[in-house]
Amino acid sequence: MELGRAVEIEKSYVPNGKPCTVFSVKTPVISEQGELIGVLVVFTDITERKRVEESLRESERQLRLAQKLESIGQLAAGIAHEINTPVQYIGDNAQFLAEHFRICSG
């Protein structure tokens, strides 16, 4: 007796209204004469693992969104700084000139 080539299957079910995911490995059992005499099947409930994987994917999506929003915020702050700096420079010089002309004219 020997084991043949295994087949792996992942399938979702909804028994009694509660979803679950099962991973199974089905392996044919072959006699010494080469005849199929049975199938060895091992089932594993992977429902919790799938739930955790989906939760992790959702967390990663939220992290990527937060990083994008952070980048947009930094870009907006940089643009605001670049706009504010020349305006402030012009305002400071205009104030200096106004004070200087006021002093000079008397």
C-alpha positions as CSV (number, residue, x, y, z in Angstrom):
1,M,0.0,0.0,0.0
2,E,1.3,3.5,-0.9
3,L,-0.1,7.0,-1.0
4,G,-0.6,8.7,-4.4
5,R,-0.6,12.3,-5.4
6,A,-2.4,14.6,-2.9
7,V,-4.9,17.2,-3.8
8,E,-5.3,20.3,-1.7
9,I,-8.7,22.1,-1.6
10,E,-9.9,25.2,0.3
11,K,-13.6,25.7,0.4
12,S,-16.0,28.0,2.2
13,Y,-19.3,26.8,3.7
14,V,-22.2,28.4,5.5
15,P,-23.6,25.6,7.7
16,N,-26.3,26.8,10.1
17,G,-25.9,30.3,8.8
18,K,-22.4,30.6,10.2
19,P,-19.6,30.9,7.6
20,C,-16.5,28.7,7.9
21,T,-13.6,27.8,5.7
22,V,-12.1,24.3,5.5
23,F,-8.8,23.2,4.0
24,S,-8.6,19.6,3.0
25,V,-5.9,17.4,1.7
26,K,-7.2,14.3,-0.2
27,T,-4.7,11.6,-0.9
28,P,-5.5,8.4,-2.8
29,V,-4.4,5.2,-1.2
30,I,-3.0,2.8,-3.8
31,S,-2.6,-1.0,-3.4
32,E,0.6,-2.8,-4.3
33,Q,-1.2,-3.9,-7.5
34,G,-1.7,-0.2,-8.4
35,E,-5.4,-0.2,-7.6
36,L,-7.2,2.6,-5.7
37,I,-8.3,1.2,-2.4
38,G,-9.3,4.3,-0.7
39,V,-8.8,8.0,-0.1
40,L,-7.2,9.5,3.0
41,V,-8.8,12.9,3.7
42,V,-7.6,15.4,6.3
43,F,-9.7,18.4,7.1
44,T,-8.6,21.5,8.9
45,D,-10.9,24.4,9.9
46,I,-9.1,27.6,8.9
47,T,-11.9,30.0,9.5
48,E,-10.1,31.9,12.3
49,R,-6.9,32.1,10.2
50,K,-8.9,33.5,7.2
51,R,-10.6,36.1,9.5
52,V,-7.2,37.2,10.9
53,E,-5.7,37.4,7.4
54,E,-8.6,39.6,6.2
55,S,-8.2,41.8,9.3
56,L,-4.5,42.2,8.6
57,R,-5.3,43.1,4.9
58,E,-7.8,45.8,6.2
59,S,-5.2,47.2,8.6
60,E,-2.7,47.4,5.8
61,R,-5.2,49.2,3.6
62,Q,-5.9,51.7,6.4
63,L,-2.1,52.2,7.0
64,R,-1.6,52.9,3.3
65,L,-4.4,55.4,3.3
66,A,-3.0,57.1,6.4
67,Q,0.4,57.3,4.7
68,K,-1.1,58.9,1.6
69,L,-3.0,61.4,3.7
70,E,0.2,62.2,5.6
71,S,2.0,62.8,2.3
72,I,-0.8,65.1,1.1
73,G,-0.6,67.1,4.3
74,Q,3.1,67.5,4.0
75,L,2.8,68.6,0.4
76,A,0.1,71.1,1.4
77,A,2.3,72.5,4.2
78,G,5.2,72.8,1.8
79,I,3.1,74.7,-0.7
80,A,1.7,77.0,2.0
81,H,5.2,77.7,3.2
82,E,6.4,78.5,-0.3
83,I,3.5,80.9,-0.8
84,N,3.8,82.5,2.7
85,T,7.6,83.1,2.5
86,P,7.6,85.6,-0.4
87,V,4.4,87.3,0.9
88,Q,6.0,87.7,4.3
89,Y,9.2,89.0,2.7
90,I,7.3,91.6,0.7
91,G,5.2,92.6,3.7
92,D,8.3,93.0,5.9
93,N,10.1,95.1,3.3
94,A,7.0,97.2,2.7
95,Q,6.7,97.9,6.4
96,F,10.4,98.8,6.6
97,L,10.1,101.2,3.7
98,A,7.0,102.8,5.1
99,E,8.7,103.3,8.4
100,H,11.9,104.7,6.7
101,F,9.9,107.2,4.6
102,R,7.9,108.2,7.6
103,I,11.2,108.9,9.5
104,C,12.8,110.7,6.5
105,S,9.8,112.9,5.7
106,G,9.5,113.9,9.1
